[in-house]
């Protein structure tokens, strides 16, 4: 659950800021601050999907956080990979 725990840091206004960076990169095609945050977002989507698949018995709250983060990322990325 390392990736999910790390992703939990992107809550509230930090998540909104991260989503804004990704959206800006998708519109401009340019990295923000020399980094493509959209690549990290795609990697995080894969990690969250894998974690949810491999941990069906995880606590309700952990799965809820993971699912919520996954949904937010997919929405930011335009719905899918």
Secondary structure, 3 states (H helix, E strand, C coil): CHHHHHHCCCCCHHHHHHHHHHHHHHHHCCCECCECHHHHHHHHHHHHHHHHHHCCCCCHHHHHHHHHHHHHHHHHCCCCC
